[in-house]
């Protein structure tokens, strides 16, 4: 059984085989229960395909599954990730995400072409075998390269070929932060800035709040203790809600294991309050009401 009271924990950033995770959506719910979590958010890249199965499995075993998605957006010259959590009206969003998934395929084709010119004879067929029915991303291309014996591990593939600025990297379909936030709001969700790390400073965050940002991912494996303290303080100062998660793709050891961020259930309750406030037409939730 899941712990109760103040001992309950959640993980609000996890991926399944619907994008680039290693477990099927229904198995993700089982993994969350095994990790002692009361709730988990499924936040696959550019797809909602796994949510129904994850939710059905969660209902059977008593784990709450929050409908989510992870979007890549542009913030000037910088790529920024947005989490859409608590999605409730997804038909229009799914139509828009289908366009992004189509561009993922053409992006992968171009990465394969560039790798071939660099002397790595990986094929698109091998990449598709790695991605299965999931939304194709760089990790699938990396796995195909490793499977072919042209690199030892994912770090080598990204360092040599696929990382930002490397010769086989292809930029993603451009989505502005403003458009991404609006897409999430149109689907009834909360827009959460994912893993801002050391760049999460007041000067950067205040313009995003003006665009409608709802929250900040405070706890993430890529954050230092200083990042967590600063982001937590800024979350309260700016009247936002905190979030956190492991960004889980299937790791069984290390900081990215499911539930390792120990995100308190109270943070999920604050998100629920903000969703309810928006549904009631008030939009923002005051610090006082969130702390009550």
N, C-alpha and C positions, 0 to 999 in steps of 0.2 A: 504493500500500500504506500501511497505517497505520504510524505510528512504533512503535518497540519500546522496551522497557526503561523507564527513568524518563521518557522523552519522551512516553509515551502519555497521552492525555487522554480524558475522558468528559464527557457532558452529561446530568445526571440530572433534568432538568425541561424537558419539551417537549410541545407540543400539536399535534394534527393536526385534519383536518376532521371527525373523529369528535366533536369538541367545537367549539372556536372558533379552531383553527389554519387556516393557509391551504394546507397540503399534505396530500395523502392519506397514510394511514399507511405504505404501501409506499414512497412517495416520500420520506418522512421518513428512512427508512433510507438511501436514496441520498444525501440531503442530508448526513447524518451522515458518510458515507464521504467525500464531497467536502470536508467541513470537517476531514478528517484525524482523526476521532474513532474510538476503538476500541470504544466502547459508548455507548448512549443509552437513556434511560428515557422511555417514552411515558406521560405523566401527564395524560391528558385529564380534563376536569371531569365527574365523576359517571358515567363510562362506561368500559367495557373493550372496546368494540366494535372498536377499531382494532388491538388487540394481536396477534391472530393474523396479520393481513396484514403488520404491521410486522415481526414475528418471521420470517415466511417470507422476506420480502425481505432481512432482515438475514442470515439463514443463507446465502442465495445469494451475498452479496457480502462476507461475513466481518465484519459488524458485529454485536456483541452487543446485543440489545434486551431491556431489563429491563421486565417487566410492572409497570405502575404506574397510579395514579389520583390525582387531586387532589380533596379534599373540603373543603367550607366548613363550619366548626363555630363554635359560640359559646363564648366564654370570658368569662363575665359579660356585660357589655354590648358586648363587642368581638367582631367577626368575625375568626376565625383560620382559616388554611388549613393543612391537613395533606396531606402527600404519603404515599401508601402505596406502597412500593417492594418489589420482589422477591415479588410476589403469586404464590402457587402453587395455592391452592384457592379458586376464584373463583365457584363456582355460587351459594352463599348470598349472597355480596357482590353479585353481579349482580342478584339478586332485590331486595335492599335498594336498590341504585342505581336500579332501574327506578322505584321510588316517588319518588326525588328528581327523576328526569327528568320524571315526570308533573307534579310541582309546578313545575318550570321552565317548562312550557307555560302553566300557569295564571298563573304570575307574569308571563310575557311578555304574556299577554292583558290583565292589569291595567295593566301599564306602557303598553301601547298605548292603553287607555281613558283613562288619566291624560294622556298626551300629546295625545290628541284634545281633551280639555277645556281644554288649555293652548293650543289653536290650531294644533297640529301634526297634520295629517290623515293620519298614517302608518297603514297597515293591517297586520293580522296576516298577511295573505297575503304582503305584502312581507317581513315579518320571517322567515317560514317559507322564503321564497325565498333569503334570506341565510344561514339556518342549514343548509339542505339536510337531510341525514340526521343532522347533529350535534346534541349536547345544546344546547338554546337558552340563551343567556345575554345579558347586557346588551350585549356587543359586537355581537351580531346586530341588536338593536334600534337601536343607534347607527348601524350601517351602513345600515339601512333609512331612517333619518332623513336621513343624508347623501345617499343615493341620490335621495331625494325633493327635495333642494335646500333643506332647512330648517335646515341647519347646514353649516359649512365643513369641519369635521373632527371626529374622535372626542373631542378635548379639549373642544371647544365643547359637544358633546352632553352629556358628563358634567358639565361645569361648570354648564350651564344646567338640565339635566333629570334625568340618571340617576345622578349621583354620590351618595354617602351624604349623606342629609339634603336632597337636592334633590327637587323636587315630584313627579317621575314615578318616583322610585326605590321599589322594592318589596322588602322584606327577603326573604332566602332562607328556605327550609325550615330550621327550627332543628334542629341536630344538636349535642349536647354534645361537648366534646373527649374526655371519657371514653368515650362511645359510639363516636366515630370511631376512637379508638385501638383499642378492642376489635374493631371491624369489621375493621380492617386486620390485627390479630393473628389473628383467626379465619380470615382468608384466607392465612395463612402469611407475611405481609409485615412490613416494618419501618415504624413510624410516625415520620415525619420532620416536625418543625415547619418550615413553609415561610416563607421571607423574614421573620423576626421583626424585622429592622431595629433601630432604637434601643430598641424595647421588649424586646429579648432580654437581659434582666438576670437575675441569679441568683435574685432574689426571685420573679420570674415563672416561671422555668424549673423550679425545684426541685419545686413542686407537680405539674408536668406529668411529671417523672421518676417521681414517686410513682404516677401514673396509668399508667405503662408506656411513656412516650415513649422512642424508641430513638435519635433523632438530631436534628440541627439543620442546616438549610440555611445553611451558612456563607457560601458565595459565591453572590451573586445580583446582578443589575444594579441593584437598589434599595439595595444596601448600600454604605456608605462604607468607606474603608480602616480606620477606627476600628471600625466594626461588625464587619468581617471578623476583625480581631485579637481583639476582645473575645469574639466568638462562638466562635472557634477555641479560645481558652483555656478558655471555659466548657464546651465540648464535652468536652475532655480531663478537666477537673476533675470533671465530673458523670458520667464514665464512659460517654459517649454516642459515637455515630459521626458523623463529618462528612459533609455532602452539599453539592451545589452544582449550579447549572445556569443556563441563560440565560432560563428561563421563555419559551421560544421559541414565538411564534405565527406566524412567517413573516418577521420583519424581515430586510432584506438589508443594512442599514447601522446603525451605532450600537451601543450596549452590549448590546442584546438579540439580536445575531446568534448563530446556532447555534455553540456551542463557544467563545464569546468569554470565558467565565469561567475557562477553562483549569483545569478541575477535574482533579487528578491521578488516574491509574488506581489509585493506592494507596488512595485513599478508597473506591473501589468494592471493593477487596480487603478493607478493614476491615468494610464492610457485609456482604460474603459471609461473613466469619468470624462476625459476629453472627448471621446467619441460621443458620449451621451450629450455633452454640452453642445457639440456641433449639431447633432440631430435636433436639439431643442432650439437651435438658432442663436446660441450665445457665442459660438466660435471658440474663444479662448477660455481657459479655466484659470482662475486666479490662484496665486501661490497659497493663499489662505485656505481656499476650498480644497486644494489638492492635499494640503497637509492635515486636513480635518480627519 
